[in-house]
Amino acid sequence: MTTVTQAEKLVKQRFEALFLDAKSAQQTLSGEGKPAQNVVELEQSKTARSLLRVEKQAIREKDLNTKSDLSFLENISEQIDTEVAKRLEESVKDTEHLYSKIIGIDPALPKLLDLVGVKAATISKIEPLAGELPWFFNDLMRFVNQPKYRRFDNNGKAIIVETMRVGLSFFGLENLIIILTSLAFKRSLPQITDPYPQIKLRIWEEALATAISCKQIASLVGVNQNHAFCLGMLQTMGKIVVSKLYFRLFENVLREALRETQLAQKHEEHSALTRITPSGPFLNQLIDKHALTVSANLIEKMAMQRVFIANAMFEIANNESQVELSPLALVLKQGKAYAQYRMLKGHRLIDLQQSKDFLRTIRMPKGSLELLKITDMRSLDAIMRND
């Protein structure tokens, strides 16, 4: 087990806030350390004149009524959360269901990742297996035909890639595992996460930044860079699973509760239920509890024979101490932490001293901070090469 420092706690707290909503996280940060105003002071700040005694009393009474209403609402919300947590606890035990239905990993994907990771792999061997992924051709064509990758013939006319064979070789075989992992992962992102629409984007940003960080660190410590990239990205699958399950289960549980209270003519409870929305902080609690273990189980289920990442994922999921981690697991721990730091920095959610304190706790390998500082964490372009 590892102990958590104050710097790590701060990063975890702010990263969870960023996961839900960047603007709210920034507003919360700007209000840290400021004394809270009571309800009368807040109302007084809205007017230039002094409030009358009767006005102050009315404000206090209104505030008490509001607090009582909120307390009742919170109680109902907690009951919904408890039932959701209970059902989610059962759901994450069924790895086969998570694998095939929630994430939707195609049977051919692990085999293809194994194949493209072999030095002796050729396009002629890869192409038939790639064709077994029903989505891959269209996604690959969209990817390679992006304007930023466009090539031109001698007459200045854009060359459009139209075949699987050309698409597979477009960036070189050494980069195919990166492209394949990224395209497959992106397809699994949650689509509906209201009232937190940024979750899909945050998961992708975290997965990509972690994968890139892991690949760069691996290049300095003698760890397989492709394995590091795959692990850095796929370790986020658990967060996708928990997020998808939470929003689905919340809707199911809420719908059942509304029906029950309506039939029982519990008007007050029914009214409260109509005002309840998914809880971001509660989702973060569920992710913190389940996500890494779910990721480890899913990677193990992939049963890859040449992409050796399952054991390292279990080491991280089991929260083993840094001195006991294998080289690949240590790369993931450091890459994951650095990616979170860079995302917080990008959203101005961490200051210089806090950054120094945090980076000191993760004990990055020599030369890594200099390399990562000049690495773009938001694009595949910079890392689609093996040094």
Salt bridges, closest charged atoms under 4 A:
GLU16 OE2 - LYS12 NZ 2.78
GLU32 OE1 - ARG14 NH2 3.14
GLU43 OE2 - LYS46 NZ 3.34
GLU55 OE2 - ARG49 NH2 2.69
ASP63 OD2 - LYS67 NZ 3.20
ASP69 OD2 - ARG275 NH2 2.61
GLU83 OE2 - ARG87 NE 2.76
GLU89 OE1 - LYS289 NZ 3.13
GLU89 OE1 - HIS290 NE2 3.94
GLU90 OE2 - LYS93 NZ 3.04
GLU96 OE1 - LYS301 NZ 2.71
GLU127 OE1 - ARG165 NH2 2.96
ASP139 OD1 - ARG142 NH2 2.43
ASP139 OD2 - ARG187 NH1 3.29
GLU205 OE1 - ARG202 NH1 2.77
GLU206 OE1 - LYS239 NZ 2.76
GLU206 OE2 - LYS336 NZ 3.47
GLU256 OE1 - ARG87 NH2 2.67
ASP288 OD2 - LYS12 NZ 3.70
ASP357 OD1 - ARG360 NH1 3.20
ASP376 OD1 - ARG378 NE 3.71
ASP381 OD2 - LYS148 NZ 3.74
ASP387 OD1 - ARG385 NE 3.72
